[in-house]
Amino acid sequence: MNIAVAILIVGFIIFIHELGHFLLAKANGVTVTEFSIGMGPRIASFEKGGTRYSLKILPLGGSCMMLGEDEAINDEGSFNNKGVWARFSIIVAGAVFNFILALFLSLIVISASGVDIPKLTSLDEGSPAVKAGLQKGDIITGVDGKKINFSRELMYHFYFDPMTENPVEVSYLRDGKKYEATISPYQVTRYLLGCSYAPVENEPAKLIEVNPDFPLEKAGLVVGDIITGINGTAISSGKELSDYLDANPMTGEAINITYSHDDVENTVEIVPELYTSGYQLGWAYSFASEKLSPLNVINYSFKELKFNIVNTIKSVGFLVTGKVSMKEVSGPVGIVNMVGDVVEQSSEYGIATTLLSLAQFTILISANLGVMNLLPIPALDGGRLVFIIIEGIRRKPIPKEKEAVVHLIGMAALMLLMVFVLFNDIRNIFS
């Protein structure tokens, strides 16, 4: 089931990408020789208007093959006989259509479920944030001059740019008014269970995230389980759990966690894990979604698209500089596993929640594909754009045979990378 869903998602994203190339090629009078869904041998095909439309056996991938794309052909419909800007628009259209898809799905998801506004839910007593004047309910709008729109954005900001002892400039809203504060982080070492929950009153302490390889996950707890007690103390809400942990900071000593799973109570002994979090500001913020007005839905949909594009670019930068290991790169198998996680974590909340979660995942993958295809790598759209831009600057095309050699080398390198990624996916499953 997960494999089928993953194939449908990735296949649809690639189809939209190739459709962008196809429509702009047709609009610019380029002859499209074949438009295919899938890869490998044809299962079925038909020809219309000089274009063969094909369905191929391998469900991932697709292509939009144009006359004269890789060779000089003296024909009015030849790709390379068109002007620089016509060719530029055709090549860039694939990524643009991926961004349009991500934007369209963002409109749907945000309309239905809202967005994660970075609103402070609690502050540690005596923390740097408290000393700087921040209060519960304040909405973070900027950090060190960078605008913050989502809780995820705030989290990723400090992932890509970790805090040090240097002061942090924070902008925030309180009762509709803008404020700024300079906060000096402090270093904190703490023990963790590896979970997140909503610390609110009158709602059970339901786990909304269980971190891999942390104590709770190792003990068998999953998203949706409800913490009902710690060391014999009854816990009836997320607020009570938060208050208990604040009053009884965890150490390396074992604690007993009582939890409800499918209405069955269990008690497990867990040893909290030592976690040196580095420098902190002493605040916690909500990841819960808040509904928006129709106008703000449009506004935040563009912000969602920007957020995914920027994060993809930063991730590539971390990969290139070695700050992220190649072991963390996922391919088709990894995507299937991620789809499985999305379905598993959302299915108990109903089909509507599952579909919205899958749409959110599709936004991420579509934006990723758009960015990755624009990277200046031979054989990718970005590599072709480099040659077109060079031609536009020097007003003379680079010989096609030389360009073809570069793209061939790039394709061989990409194939080797795909083999590595597939091996990496399989190794991660069994590790």
VEXDREN-2710 file (C-alpha; in Angstrom, 1 decimal):
% VEXDREN-2710
k/r/px/py/pz
1/MET/0.0/0.0/0.0
2/ASN/2.8/2.4/1.0
3/ILE/4.7/1.6/-2.2
4/ALA/1.6/2.3/-4.3
5/VAL/1.0/5.6/-2.6
6/ALA/4.6/6.6/-3.0
7/ILE/4.6/5.7/-6.7
8/LEU/1.4/7.8/-7.2
9/ILE/2.8/10.8/-5.4
10/VAL/6.3/10.8/-7.1
11/GLY/4.8/9.8/-10.5
12/PHE/2.3/12.7/-10.3
13/ILE/5.0/15.2/-9.4
14/ILE/7.2/14.0/-12.3
15/PHE/4.2/14.2/-14.6
16/ILE/3.6/17.8/-13.7
17/HIS/7.3/18.6/-14.2
18/GLU/7.3/17.1/-17.7
19/LEU/4.0/18.7/-18.5
20/GLY/5.6/22.1/-17.9
21/HIS/8.3/21.3/-20.5
22/PHE/5.6/20.0/-22.9
23/LEU/3.3/23.0/-22.7
24/LEU/6.0/25.6/-23.1
25/ALA/7.6/23.6/-26.0
26/LYS/4.2/23.5/-27.8
27/ALA/3.7/27.2/-27.1
28/ASN/7.1/28.0/-28.6
29/GLY/6.5/25.9/-31.7
30/VAL/8.9/23.1/-30.8
31/THR/8.1/19.6/-32.0
32/VAL/7.7/17.2/-29.1
33/THR/8.5/13.8/-30.5
34/GLU/7.4/11.9/-27.4
35/PHE/5.7/12.6/-24.1
36/SER/5.8/9.7/-21.8
37/ILE/4.7/8.7/-18.3
38/GLY/7.0/6.2/-16.8
39/MET/10.3/4.8/-18.1
40/GLY/11.6/1.8/-19.9
41/PRO/9.7/-0.2/-22.6
42/ARG/6.3/1.1/-23.7
43/ILE/3.1/-0.6/-22.5
44/ALA/0.8/1.5/-24.6
45/SER/1.1/4.5/-26.9
46/PHE/-0.6/6.5/-29.6
47/GLU/0.4/9.3/-31.9
48/LYS/-1.4/12.7/-32.4
49/GLY/-0.2/15.9/-33.9
50/GLY/3.3/14.6/-34.5
51/THR/3.8/13.6/-30.8
52/ARG/3.8/10.0/-29.5
53/TYR/2.1/9.7/-26.1
54/SER/3.4/6.7/-24.2
55/LEU/2.8/4.8/-21.0
56/LYS/5.9/2.9/-20.0
57/ILE/6.5/-0.1/-17.7
58/LEU/8.5/1.5/-14.9
59/PRO/6.1/3.7/-12.9
60/LEU/8.6/6.3/-11.7
61/GLY/9.8/9.0/-14.1
62/GLY/8.7/10.5/-17.4
63/SER/10.1/12.4/-20.3
64/CYS/9.3/15.1/-22.8
65/MET/11.6/14.5/-25.8
66/MET/11.9/17.3/-28.3
67/LEU/13.2/17.4/-31.9
68/GLY/16.8/18.6/-32.1
69/GLU/17.2/18.8/-28.3
70/ASP/20.7/17.2/-28.4
71/GLU/21.7/17.7/-31.9
72/ALA/21.7/20.4/-34.7
73/ILE/18.7/19.7/-37.0
74/ASN/17.6/22.2/-39.7
75/ASP/13.9/22.1/-39.0
76/GLU/11.4/24.8/-38.0
77/GLY/10.3/22.7/-35.0
78/SER/13.8/21.9/-33.8
79/PHE/14.5/22.9/-30.2
80/ASN/17.9/24.3/-30.9
81/ASN/16.6/26.5/-33.8
82/LYS/14.6/28.5/-31.3
83/GLY/15.8/31.7/-29.6
84/VAL/17.7/31.7/-26.3
85/TRP/14.7/32.9/-24.2
86/ALA/12.3/30.4/-25.9
87/ARG/14.6/27.6/-25.0
88/PHE/15.2/29.0/-21.5
89/SER/11.5/29.1/-20.8
90/ILE/11.0/25.5/-22.0
91/ILE/13.8/24.2/-19.8
92/VAL/12.9/26.2/-16.7
93/ALA/9.1/25.4/-17.0
94/GLY/9.5/21.9/-15.4
95/ALA/10.7/23.4/-12.1
96/VAL/8.2/26.3/-12.3
97/PHE/5.3/23.8/-12.7
98/ASN/6.6/21.9/-9.6
99/PHE/6.6/25.1/-7.7
100/ILE/3.0/25.9/-9.0
101/LEU/1.9/22.4/-7.8
102/ALA/3.4/23.0/-4.4
103/LEU/1.7/26.4/-4.2
104/PHE/-1.7/24.9/-5.2
105/LEU/-1.4/22.2/-2.6
106/SER/-0.4/24.7/0.0
107/LEU/-3.6/26.6/-0.7
108/ILE/-5.6/23.4/0.0
109/VAL/-3.7/22.3/3.1
110/ILE/-3.6/25.7/4.7
111/SER/-7.3/26.4/3.9
112/ALA/-8.2/23.1/5.6
113/SER/-5.9/23.0/8.6
114/GLY/-4.2/26.4/9.0
115/VAL/-0.5/27.0/9.8
116/ASP/1.8/26.5/12.7
117/ILE/2.2/30.1/14.1
118/PRO/5.3/30.4/16.3
119/LYS/3.5/31.4/19.4
120/LEU/5.3/31.0/22.8
121/THR/3.5/28.4/25.0
122/SER/5.9/28.5/28.0
123/LEU/9.1/30.1/29.2
124/ASP/11.6/28.7/31.7
125/GLU/11.6/30.6/34.9
126/GLY/14.6/33.0/35.0
127/SER/15.6/32.1/31.4
128/PRO/17.2/34.6/29.0
129/ALA/13.8/35.0/27.2
130/VAL/12.1/36.0/30.4
131/LYS/14.8/38.4/31.4
132/ALA/14.5/40.0/27.9
133/GLY/10.8/40.6/28.6
134/LEU/9.1/37.9/26.4
135/GLN/5.9/36.4/27.7
136/LYS/3.7/33.4/27.0
137/GLY/1.5/34.2/23.9
138/ASP/4.0/36.3/22.1
139/ILE/4.4/35.5/18.4
140/ILE/8.0/35.3/17.1
141/THR/8.2/37.2/13.8
142/GLY/12.0/37.4/13.2
143/VAL/15.4/36.2/14.4
144/ASP/18.6/38.0/13.7
145/GLY/17.0/40.0/10.9
146/LYS/15.4/37.0/9.2
147/LYS/11.6/36.8/9.0
148/ILE/9.9/33.9/10.7
149/ASN/6.4/32.8/9.6
150/PHE/6.1/29.2/10.9
151/SER/7.1/27.3/14.0
152/ARG/8.9/24.9/11.6
153/GLU/10.8/27.9/10.2
154/LEU/11.9/28.9/13.7
155/MET/13.1/25.4/14.4
156/TYR/15.0/25.0/11.1
157/HIS/16.6/28.5/11.6
158/PHE/18.4/27.3/14.6
159/TYR/19.2/23.9/13.0
160/PHE/20.9/25.6/10.1
161/ASP/22.4/28.4/12.2
162/PRO/22.9/27.0/15.8
163/MET/23.0/29.3/18.7
164/THR/26.2/30.3/20.3
165/GLU/27.0/32.5/23.3
166/ASN/26.4/35.5/21.0
167/PRO/23.2/37.6/21.6
168/VAL/20.1/36.8/19.5
169/GLU/18.0/39.6/18.1
170/VAL/14.3/38.7/18.3
171/SER/11.3/40.4/16.8
172/TYR/7.8/39.5/18.2
173/LEU/4.2/40.5/18.3
174/ARG/2.2/41.1/21.5
175/ASP/-1.5/42.2/21.2
176/GLY/-0.8/43.3/17.6
177/LYS/2.1/45.5/18.5
178/LYS/5.7/44.9/17.3
179/TYR/8.5/44.6/19.8
180/GLU/12.2/43.7/19.6
181/ALA/14.5/42.2/22.2
182/THR/18.2/41.2/22.5
183/ILE/18.5/37.8/24.2
184/SER/21.8/36.3/25.5
185/PRO/21.5/32.5/25.2
186/TYR/22.6/30.2/28.0
187/GLN/24.0/26.7/27.7
188/VAL/21.7/23.9/29.0
189/THR/22.4/20.2/29.5
190/ARG/19.2/18.2/30.1
191/TYR/17.8/14.7/30.0
192/LEU/15.1/13.9/27.5
193/LEU/12.5/11.2/26.8
194/GLY/12.4/12.1/23.1
195/CYS/8.8/13.2/22.5
196/SER/6.6/16.3/22.0
197/TYR/3.1/17.0/23.1
198/ALA/0.8/20.0/23.5
199/PRO/1.2/21.4/27.1
200/VAL/-2.4/22.6/27.4
201/GLU/-5.1/22.1/30.0
202/ASN/-8.2/19.9/29.6
203/GLU/-6.5/17.8/26.9
204/PRO/-4.7/14.5/27.5
205/ALA/-0.9/14.4/27.2
206/LYS/-1.1/12.8/23.8
207/LEU/2.3/12.3/22.0
208/ILE/2.4/14.2/18.7
209/GLU/6.0/13.2/17.9
210/VAL/8.2/10.4/19.1
211/ASN/11.9/10.9/18.2
212/PRO/13.7/7.9/16.7
213/ASP/16.3/6.2/18.9
214/PHE/15.2/8.0/22.1
215/PRO/14.0/6.3/25.3
216/LEU/10.2/6.4/24.6
217/GLU/10.6/5.1/21.0
218/LYS/12.9/2.3/22.3
219/ALA/10.3/1.4/25.0
220/GLY/7.7/1.0/22.3
221/LEU/5.6/4.2/22.6
222/VAL/4.3/5.7/19.4
223/VAL/2.5/8.8/18.2
224/GLY/-1.0/9.0/19.6
225/ASP/-0.1/7.3/22.9
226/ILE/-1.3/9.2/26.0
227/ILE/0.9/9.7/29.1
228/THR/-1.2/9.1/32.2
229/GLY/1.3/8.9/34.9
230/ILE/5.0/9.3/36.0
231/ASN/6.5/7.6/39.0
232/GLY/3.0/7.0/40.4
233/THR/1.8/10.6/39.9
234/ALA/-1.4/10.7/37.8
235/ILE/-1.2/12.9/34.7
236/SER/-4.5/14.0/33.2
237/SER/-3.4/16.7/30.7
238/GLY/-0.5/18.0/28.7
239/LYS/-0.3/20.9/31.2
240/GLU/0.1/18.6/34.1
241/LEU/2.8/16.7/32.3
242/SER/4.6/19.9/31.6
243/ASP/4.3/21.1/35.2
244/TYR/5.5/17.8/36.6
245/LEU/8.6/17.8/34.4
246/ASP/9.3/21.4/35.3
247/ALA/9.0/20.6/39.0
248/ASN/10.9/17.3/38.7
249/PRO/13.8/17.7/36.2
250/MET/14.9/14.4/34.9
251/THR/18.3/12.9/35.6
252/GLY/20.0/9.7/34.6
253/GLU/17.9/7.8/37.0
254/ALA/15.2/5.4/35.7
255/ILE/11.5/6.6/35.9
256/ASN/8.3/4.7/35.4
257/ILE/6.0/6.0/32.6
258/THR/2.4/4.9/32.6
259/TYR/0.7/5.4/29.2
260/SER/-2.5/4.4/27.3
261/HIS/-2.2/2.7/23.9
262/ASP/-5.5/1.8/22.2
263/ASP/-7.3/2.3/25.6
264/VAL/-4.9/-0.2/27.2
265/GLU/-2.7/1.1/30.0
266/ASN/0.9/0.0/30.3
267/THR/3.8/1.0/32.5
268/VAL/7.4/0.9/31.4
269/GLU/10.7/1.8/33.1
270/ILE/12.7/4.3/31.1
271/VAL/16.1/5.8/31.6
272/PRO/16.1/9.4/30.2
273/GLU/18.8/10.2/27.7
274/LEU/21.5/12.8/28.4
275/TYR/21.1/15.5/25.8
276/THR/23.4/18.5/25.7
277/SER/21.3/21.0/23.7
278/GLY/23.9/23.6/23.5
279/TYR/22.7/27.2/23.9
280/GLN/19.1/28.0/24.4
281/LEU/16.8/30.9/25.0
282/GLY/14.5/29.2/27.5
283/TRP/11.3/29.2/25.5
284/ALA/8.8/26.7/24.0
285/TYR/6.5/27.4/21.1
286/SER/3.5/25.8/19.6
287/PHE/3.4/23.5/16.5
288/ALA/-0.4/23.3/16.5
289/SER/-2.1/24.7/13.4
290/GLU/-4.3/27.8/13.6
291/LYS/-7.0/28.6/11.0
292/LEU/-6.5/31.7/8.8
293/SER/-8.7/34.2/6.9
294/PRO/-9.0/33.5/3.2
295/LEU/-6.6/36.4/2.4
296/ASN/-4.0/35.1/4.8
297/VAL/-4.4/31.6/3.3
298/ILE/-3.1/33.0/0.0
299/ASN/-0.3/35.0/1.8
300/TYR/0.9/32.0/3.8
301/SER/0.7/29.6/0.8
302/PHE/3.4/31.7/-0.9
303/LYS/5.3/31.7/2.4
304/GLU/5.0/27.9/2.6
305/LEU/6.4/27.6/-0.9
306/LYS/9.3/29.9/-0.1
307/PHE/10.0/28.0/3.1
308/ASN/10.3/24.7/1.3
309/ILE/12.5/26.1/-1.5
310/VAL/14.8/27.9/0.9
311/ASN/15.2/24.8/3.2
312/THR/16.0/22.6/0.1
313/ILE/18.7/25.0/-1.0
314/LYS/20.2/25.2/2.6
315/SER/20.1/21.4/2.8
316/VAL/22.0/21.1/-0.5
317/GLY/24.5/23.6/0.9
318/PHE/25.0/21.5/4.1
319/LEU/25.4/18.4/1.9
320/VAL/28.1/20.0/-0.2
321/THR/30.0/21.4/2.7
322/GLY/29.9/18.1/4.6
323/LYS/27.7/19.4/7.5
324/VAL/25.1/16.7/6.5
325/SER/26.3/13.2/5.8
326/MET/25.5/11.4/2.5
327/LYS/24.1/8.7/4.7
328/GLU/21.1/11.0/5.4
329/VAL/20.2/11.2/1.7
330/SER/17.1/9.3/0.7
331/GLY/15.9/7.9/-2.6
332/PRO/12.9/5.9/-3.7
333/VAL/13.0/3.4/-0.8
334/GLY/13.4/6.2/1.7
335/ILE/10.4/8.0/0.2
336/VAL/8.3/4.8/0.5
337/ASN/9.4/4.7/4.2
338/MET/8.5/8.3/4.7
339/VAL/5.1/7.8/3.1
340/GLY/4.5/4.9/5.5
341/ASP/5.4/7.1/8.4
342/VAL/3.0/9.8/7.2
343/VAL/0.2/7.3/6.8
344/GLU/0.8/5.6/10.1
345/GLN/1.0/8.8/12.1
346/SER/-2.1/10.3/10.6
347/SER/-4.4/7.4/9.8
348/GLU/-6.0/7.2/13.3
349/TYR/-7.3/10.8/12.8
350/GLY/-9.3/9.8/9.7
351/ILE/-9.0/9.8/5.9
352/ALA/-9.2/13.6/5.7
353/THR/-6.2/14.1/8.0
354/THR/-4.2/11.4/6.1
355/LEU/-4.9/13.1/2.7
356/LEU/-3.9/16.5/4.1
357/SER/-0.7/14.9/5.5
358/LEU/0.1/13.3/2.2
359/ALA/-0.6/16.6/0.4
360/GLN/1.9/18.3/2.8
361/PHE/4.5/15.6/2.0
362/THR/3.8/16.2/-1.8
363/ILE/4.5/19.9/-1.3
364/LEU/7.9/19.1/0.2
365/ILE/8.8/16.6/-2.6
366/SER/7.6/18.8/-5.4
367/ALA/9.5/21.9/-4.1
368/ASN/12.6/19.6/-3.7
369/LEU/12.4/18.3/-7.2
370/GLY/12.0/21.8/-8.6
371/VAL/15.1/23.1/-6.8
372/MET/17.2/20.0/-7.5
373/ASN/16.4/20.2/-11.2
374/LEU/17.6/23.8/-11.3
375/LEU/21.0/23.0/-9.9
376/PRO/23.8/23.6/-12.4
377/ILE/24.6/19.9/-12.8
378/PRO/25.1/18.4/-16.3
379/ALA/22.2/16.3/-17.6
380/LEU/19.7/18.1/-15.3
381/ASP/17.6/21.1/-16.4
382/GLY/20.0/23.4/-14.5
383/GLY/23.0/22.2/-16.4
384/ARG/21.2/22.8/-19.7
385/LEU/20.2/26.3/-18.5
386/VAL/23.9/27.1/-17.9
387/PHE/24.7/26.4/-21.6
388/ILE/21.8/28.5/-22.7
389/ILE/22.8/31.4/-20.5
390/ILE/26.4/31.2/-21.7
391/GLU/25.1/31.3/-25.3
392/GLY/23.0/34.3/-24.5
393/ILE/26.1/36.1/-23.0
394/ARG/28.6/35.2/-25.8
395/ARG/25.9/35.4/-28.5
396/LYS/27.2/32.1/-29.9
397/PRO/26.2/28.5/-29.1
398/ILE/28.6/26.0/-27.6
399/PRO/29.1/23.2/-30.1
400/LYS/26.4/20.5/-29.6
401/GLU/28.9/17.7/-29.6
402/LYS/30.8/19.2/-26.7
403/GLU/27.6/20.0/-24.7
404/ALA/26.5/16.4/-25.3
405/VAL/29.7/15.0/-23.9
406/VAL/29.3/17.1/-20.8
407/HIS/25.7/15.9/-20.3
408/LEU/26.7/12.3/-20.9
409/ILE/29.3/12.5/-18.1
410/GLY/26.8/14.2/-15.9
411/MET/24.3/11.4/-16.6
412/ALA/26.8/8.8/-15.8
413/ALA/27.6/10.5/-12.5
414/LEU/23.9/10.8/-11.7
415/MET/23.4/7.1/-12.3
416/LEU/26.3/6.3/-9.9
417/LEU/24.7/8.6/-7.4
418/MET/21.3/6.8/-7.7
419/VAL/23.0/3.5/-7.2
420/PHE/24.6/4.8/-4.0
421/VAL/21.3/6.3/-2.8
422/LEU/19.5/3.0/-3.4
423/PHE/22.2/1.2/-1.5
424/ASN/22.0/3.8/1.3
425/ASP/18.2/3.4/1.5
426/ILE/18.5/-0.4/1.9
427/ARG/21.3/-0.1/4.4
428/ASN/19.2/2.3/6.5
429/ILE/16.3/-0.2/6.5
430/PHE/18.4/-2.9/8.0
431/SER/20.6/-0.8/10.3
END
